[in-house]
Amino acid sequence: MITKSDSYHQIIEVYDDLSRQQKKIADGIINRCDEIVFFSITQLANFLGVSEATIVRFAQHLGHKGFPELKEDLVKYYREYLTPGARMRRSIEEFPDDPLLYKSHAAREIQLLEESLQAVDNDSFVQAVEAIVQAERIFLFGNGGNECLANHLTFRLSRFKLKAIQQSVSGKNLFEKFLQIEKSDLIIAYHFYKPTIDFRRLMEVSAEREVPVLLMTDSLVPPMIRHAKIVLFAPRGSAGTFHSQVVPMAINNALINGVASKLGNKAVKALQELSDMRQKHYFSDFSSLISHENDQ
């Protein structure tokens, strides 16, 4: 298990006490550790827009003699916990005694669900439900492995006749989506592990346009949650492994049921309207087709 003595986690622990210039270094390491660990002190200073002396003082603040010692510690952390191969190795090490026994894997998922009972703040959950119900439109962002979470919630909310719009785009195409979002809307973002450049852009633009963000994450580092109005913490397993989506999906289901309860008859009527539409335009056509074939 990763200890809190490594430099990466030290940075997270002391973040609030850092100076403005030191926070620029901390943000850079947290956001782009996989790139920065291989920079020289000159490259890092130029990249972050700080002096080399500030970087040295930052390293010393964490208990290192200087930048080389800090860099060595961060490279070690990266190689042991952040590379895909390292994450798979640690995942294999955490397999149950019999990795082909489903019951063992299910037990691990149940443990995560039990952890979520304490991890998910109920006041934040209530705020999330109310924000969804009150929003003019709901834009859901989730890329890669998180796309299924965004798709699931979009599908269910749309059945309640809420204006839920999934956005699974990246790069410069994101900005075209940002243009559509207004203050009366709500952004729901699924983002875990560490802030990516697309996520940082999403959060920065949402802050500029004063659009509230509901963030589901397993990382409470300041660069991740800084611009989020509501944060739902979803534990997904040990750091440095391939993670489970069982808790995020459970939170999705809880949000769906919470929204349905809040909407009351409005949700029931929307689902009944869907059922009536299917009966009229799908099942009736299907019955006619069967009758026609039987006549033949």
N, C-alpha and C positions, 0 to 999 in steps of 0.2 A: 504494500500500500504506500502511496506517496506520503511522505511526512511533511509537516509544516515547516521544516527547517530548511528546505531548499529555497533558493533565491526567488524563484517564480512565485511561490506562495508567500514568501516574506514580503514581496512587493505588494501583493493583494492586502496583506494584513496591515501594513503601515501606510497604505495609499492616502488615507484621509489626512495624515500628518505631514505629507510631503509638501514642499514648496511648489509654486506654479511651474517653474522650470523642471523640477524633479518629476512632476506629474507628466510632463511631456515625454520624459524618458520612460516612465512607467507605462503610459498609454501605448507607446511604441512597442515595448516588449510584450505586453499583454495581447495587443492586436496582431502583431506580426512577428511573433517569436521565431517562427520557422525560417524567416529571412534574416532577422537582425542578429541571430546568434553567430552568423558567419561574417559579420561586418568587422572591419578594423575600427579603432576608436575614432579615427578621422572620418571614415565613411559614416559611422553612426552619428557623429556630431553634425555633419553636413545634412544627413537624411532627416534628422529631428530638428535642426535649426537651433542647437544649443552649443555651448563651448565644450571643448574637451575637458577643461577643468571641472565643469558641472558634472560631467559623466563620472569623473574620478571621485568627486565628493559623493555622488549618488552611490557608487560602489562601496565606498567607505561607510556610508550611512547604513548599509546592509551588513557591515561587519567584515568586508573584504579589504585586502591591502590596496587594491587598485582595480582597474578595468580588466586586466588579464585574468585575475582570479574570478571575477564576476562572470566573464565570458565563458570560462572553463566550466563553471557551475551550470550556466544556462545551456551550453552545448550538451552536457551530460544529461540534463533534464529532457532536452529535445530528443536525444537519441534513445533514451530509455522509455519515454512515455508518449511522444507525439508522432513519431513516424508510423505509417500504416503497419509495417512489419512488427514493430514493437507492440503496437496495440493488439494485433492478432496474437502475438506470443503471450501477452498477459491475459488475453481472453481465454486462450487454451489452458493456461495455468489455472484459471479460475473455474474451469469446467468441473462438474461433479465427478465423483469417482468413476461413475459409469456414464460417459457422455451420450450414450445411446439409450439411456433410460429417461423417457419423457418426464416422469414424475419428478426427477431431480431438477430438471430445467424449470418446470412449473413452480417448484418450491422457491426458486430464486426470484421468479416473477412475483410471487405472492409476498415475498420479503420486501420487495421494492414498493408494492402497493401498501404494505403496512407502514413503511417509512414515510410514505406520502401523507398518511393521516396526520402526522406531526408537521411535515414540511410545507403543506399547502395551507396558507393563512386563510381562514374562513372569511374574514372581513374583505380581503382582496377578492375572494371568490364571489361574494355578494356584489361587490362593485363591478366585477367583470360581467355578471349577468345583467345588471342594470344598464351598463354601458352598451351592451349588445342590443338590448330592447329599445333604448333611447336613440341610437344612432340613425341618421338618415340613410346611410349606406355603410356596409362593412366590407373592407378590403382585407383579404387574407393573404399573407405572404409566407411561403414555405418552399424552399428549393431542395433539390436532392432527396435525401431520405425523409425530409420533413414535408414533402409535397403531399404525401398520403394523409397527413394530419390536416393540412389546409383543405384538401379535397373533401375529406370526411365532414368537417364542420360546415363547409360551404354547402354541401349537399343537404344536410339536415336543416340548416337555418333557412335555406331557400324553400323548403317544404312548408315552412311557417309563413311564407310570403314576405320574408325579410329580404332586403336587397343585399345579398351576400355575393361578393365577386372575388374569385380566386385569381391571384397574380403569381404565376410561376415563371418569372423572367429574371434576367440578370444583365449586368453590363449597362451599356448606354440605353438599352431599351427600357430600363427601369424609369428613366426620367419621363418618358411618354406616359407612363402609368401615374407618376406623381402629379402630373398636370390635372388629372381628373379628381384628385382628392381635395375635399374642403373641410373647414373647421367642424362642420356638423356631422362629419363621417367618423368612423372608428377604424383604426388599423389593428388587425390581429397578426402578430408576428410570431412564428415558431423559429427559435434560433438557440442553438446549444453550443456548448464547449468553449468557443471563443468568438469574438466579433470578426466577421469577414468584411471586406471592403464594401460589398453590396449592402450588408446589414448596416454598416456605419452610415452609408449614404441615405438609406431609408430612415434611420433615426434622426439624422441631421435635418433632412428635408421636412420630416414630420414636425420637428421642433420649430423650424422656420415658419411653417404654414399653420402652426398651432393646432395640429391634428392629434388627438389623444391616441396613445398606443397601449394596447394590451399585449404584453410580452409573456410567452411561455418559454422558460429556459431552465437549464440546470447549472447556470453560472451566475453568481451575484457580484461579479467583479464590477467596479464602477463604470468602466467603459461599455459594459454590456447593458446595464440597466439605467444609465444616466438620464435618458430622455423618455423612459417609459412611465406612463401614468399609473398603470396597474401591472404588477408582476406576479405571475403564478409560478412558483418554484416546483419543478418536476424532476425528482431524483431518477437517474437512469442507470445507476450502477457505478462501479469503481472508476476512478479517473485512469486514463491511459488504456482503456479497453473499448471494444465495440459495444455500444450501448443499446439498452432495451427501450422500446417505445411504449411499453405497457402503461406506465404512469401518464405520459402525455395523452394517450388515447383514453384512459380512464377519466382524465380531467375534461377532455372533449365531451365525453358522454355525460358527465356531471353538468357541464355548461348547457348542453342540449336540454336535459331534463329541467334544469333551473329556468331556462328561457321559456320552455313550454309551460311551466307552472306560473311564471310571471305573466305570460300572454293569456293564459286561461282559455276562454271560449274562442278567442281569436285564433289560437293554434289549432283547436279542434275543428273550427269551421274551414280553415285552410286545408287541412288534411282531408276533410270530407269533400271539399271542392275538387281536390285532386282525385279522390276516389270516384266521384260522379263523372268527372271528365274522362277517366279511363273507361268507365262503364259505358259511356255514350260513344266514344270515338275509337276505342280499341277492342273491348270485349264484344261489343255489338257487331263490329266488322268481322271479327274472328268467328262469331256464331253464324253470321250470314255466309261466310266462306265454307264452313263445315256443312251447312244445309245445302249449299249449291253443289258441293262435291257429292253429297249423299244422293241428290236428285239425279246426278249423272249415272 
